[in-house]
């Protein structure tokens, strides 16, 4: 003999499962993106050439919500791409990120005098003779700066972990739902 099924209760449970699953998926999205931010900030902080900390402070994210389960991870420091990919002859672009890097190719935020002045200020902060600023600037222009990736490694780690975490959370929710039947 078949058990009697309460259709309205079942529909209510299905609806609740959908809402709870969506809510949990958004929580996983936000948690994963926050982990990306934290890892990128740690990578920048562990870099011995940190100057004023502006790059670390520029790393952030948007918040996903139910109905719009997307979160964007970003760094809005104008020089972030140059730290990530390097400059001049030392540029190194990871496979698959050519388009992103090409947006920054050839862009500069000023002229040579402004560049030398920025180097001079950096020299003062680092207790280096400011008279060396011109030589340092020329050297940077000739040789480039080596890349110090912080953003892409953090993104790749997060994006690899995301489906695993999401699957675990949804499996727990499914067991909870099945226990209510």
C-alpha positions as CSV (number, residue, x, y, z in Angstrom):
1,X,0.0,0.0,0.0
2,X,1.4,3.4,-1.0
3,X,2.0,6.1,1.6
4,X,-0.2,9.2,1.4
5,X,1.8,12.2,0.2
6,X,1.0,15.7,1.4
7,X,1.5,17.6,-1.8
8,X,1.3,21.0,-0.3
9,X,3.9,20.0,2.4
10,X,6.2,18.6,-0.3
11,X,5.9,21.7,-2.5
12,X,6.6,23.8,0.6
13,X,9.8,21.7,1.3
14,X,10.9,22.0,-2.3
15,X,10.4,25.8,-2.3
16,X,12.3,26.0,1.0
17,X,15.1,23.8,-0.4
18,X,15.4,26.1,-3.4
19,X,15.6,29.2,-1.2
20,X,18.0,27.7,1.3
21,X,20.2,26.3,-1.5
22,X,20.3,29.7,-3.2
23,X,21.1,31.4,0.0
24,X,23.9,29.0,0.7
25,X,25.3,29.3,-2.8
26,X,25.5,33.1,-2.3
27,X,27.2,32.6,1.0
28,X,29.8,30.3,-0.6
29,X,30.3,32.9,-3.4
30,X,30.9,35.7,-0.9
31,X,33.2,33.6,1.2
32,X,35.2,32.4,-1.7
33,X,35.6,35.9,-3.0
34,X,36.6,37.2,0.4
35,X,39.3,34.4,0.6
36,X,40.6,35.7,-2.8
37,X,40.8,39.2,-1.4
38,X,42.6,38.0,1.8
39,X,45.1,35.8,-0.2
40,X,45.9,38.7,-2.6
41,X,46.4,41.1,0.3
42,X,48.7,38.6,2.0
43,X,50.7,38.1,-1.2
44,X,51.1,41.9,-1.6
45,X,52.0,42.3,2.1
46,X,54.6,39.5,2.0
47,X,56.3,41.3,-0.9
48,X,59.5,42.9,0.4
49,X,59.1,45.9,-1.8
50,X,55.8,47.1,-0.2
51,X,56.0,50.9,0.1
52,X,52.9,52.7,1.4
53,X,50.4,49.8,1.4
54,X,48.1,51.4,-1.2
55,X,48.0,48.3,-3.4
56,X,46.9,46.1,-0.5
57,X,44.2,48.6,0.5
58,X,43.0,48.7,-3.1
59,X,42.0,45.0,-3.2
60,X,38.4,44.4,-2.7
61,X,35.2,42.6,-3.9
62,X,31.5,43.2,-4.5
63,X,28.9,41.3,-2.6
64,X,26.7,38.6,-4.2
65,X,23.1,38.3,-3.2
66,X,20.2,35.9,-3.8
67,X,18.9,36.6,-7.4
68,X,22.4,37.9,-8.4
69,X,25.0,35.3,-7.4
70,X,28.0,37.1,-8.7
71,X,30.8,38.7,-6.8
72,X,33.7,40.6,-8.5
73,X,37.2,40.6,-7.1
74,X,39.3,43.6,-8.0
75,X,42.3,45.8,-7.4
76,X,41.8,49.5,-8.3
77,X,45.3,50.8,-7.7
78,X,46.4,52.3,-11.0
79,X,49.7,50.4,-11.0
80,X,48.3,47.0,-9.9
81,X,48.7,45.4,-13.4
82,X,52.3,46.5,-13.5
83,X,53.0,44.8,-10.2
84,X,51.1,41.7,-11.4
85,X,52.6,41.3,-14.8
86,X,55.9,43.3,-14.6
87,X,57.1,45.9,-17.0
88,X,59.3,46.2,-20.0
89,X,61.4,43.2,-20.9
90,X,60.3,41.5,-17.7
91,X,56.6,41.2,-18.5
92,X,55.2,37.8,-17.8
93,X,51.6,37.0,-18.6
94,X,50.1,33.7,-17.5
95,X,48.4,31.7,-20.1
96,X,44.7,32.7,-20.6
97,X,45.2,36.2,-19.2
98,X,46.5,37.9,-22.4
99,X,43.3,39.9,-22.9
100,X,43.4,41.2,-19.4
101,X,47.0,42.2,-19.6
102,X,46.6,43.8,-23.0
103,X,44.3,46.4,-21.5
104,X,47.3,47.9,-19.6
105,X,50.0,47.6,-22.3
106,X,51.6,50.9,-23.2
107,X,49.6,52.9,-20.7
108,X,51.4,55.2,-18.4
109,X,50.1,57.7,-15.8
110,X,52.5,60.6,-16.4
111,X,55.7,61.8,-17.9
112,X,59.3,61.1,-17.1
113,X,59.7,64.0,-14.7
114,X,56.7,62.8,-12.7
115,X,58.2,59.3,-12.7
116,X,61.6,60.5,-11.4
117,X,59.8,62.6,-8.7
118,X,57.9,59.5,-7.6
119,X,61.1,57.5,-7.4
120,X,62.8,60.4,-5.5
121,X,59.9,60.3,-2.9
122,X,60.3,56.5,-2.7
123,X,64.0,56.9,-2.1
124,X,63.4,59.3,0.8
125,X,60.9,56.8,2.4
126,X,63.3,53.9,1.9
127,X,66.3,56.0,3.2
128,X,68.1,55.8,-0.2
129,X,70.0,58.9,-1.4
130,X,67.4,60.8,-3.5
131,X,70.1,61.8,-5.9
132,X,69.9,58.2,-7.2
133,X,66.3,58.6,-8.3
134,X,67.2,59.5,-11.9
135,X,69.5,56.5,-12.3
136,X,66.9,54.2,-10.8
137,X,64.2,55.6,-13.1
138,X,66.3,55.0,-16.2
139,X,67.2,51.5,-15.0
140,X,63.5,50.7,-14.6
141,X,62.7,52.0,-18.0
142,X,65.5,50.1,-19.6
143,X,65.2,46.8,-17.7
144,X,61.7,46.8,-16.5
145,X,60.3,45.5,-13.2
146,X,59.9,41.8,-12.6
147,X,56.3,40.6,-12.0
148,X,55.1,40.0,-8.4
149,X,51.8,38.2,-9.0
150,X,49.2,38.6,-6.3
151,X,45.9,38.8,-8.0
152,X,45.9,35.9,-10.5
153,X,47.2,33.2,-8.2
154,X,44.6,34.2,-5.6
155,X,41.9,34.1,-8.2
156,X,43.0,30.7,-9.5
157,X,43.1,29.2,-6.0
158,X,39.6,30.5,-5.2
159,X,38.0,29.5,-8.5
160,X,39.4,25.9,-8.1
161,X,38.1,25.7,-4.5
162,X,34.6,27.2,-5.3
163,X,32.9,24.2,-6.9
164,X,34.2,21.8,-4.3
165,X,32.9,24.0,-1.4
166,X,29.6,24.6,-3.2
167,X,29.1,20.9,-3.7
168,X,29.8,20.1,-0.1
169,X,27.4,22.7,1.1
170,X,24.6,21.6,-1.3
171,X,25.2,17.9,-0.3
172,X,24.6,18.9,3.4
173,X,21.5,20.8,2.4
174,X,20.2,17.8,0.3
175,X,20.7,15.5,3.3
176,X,18.8,17.9,5.4
177,X,16.0,18.1,2.8
178,X,15.8,14.4,2.4
179,X,15.6,13.9,6.2
180,X,12.4,16.1,6.2
181,X,10.5,13.8,3.8
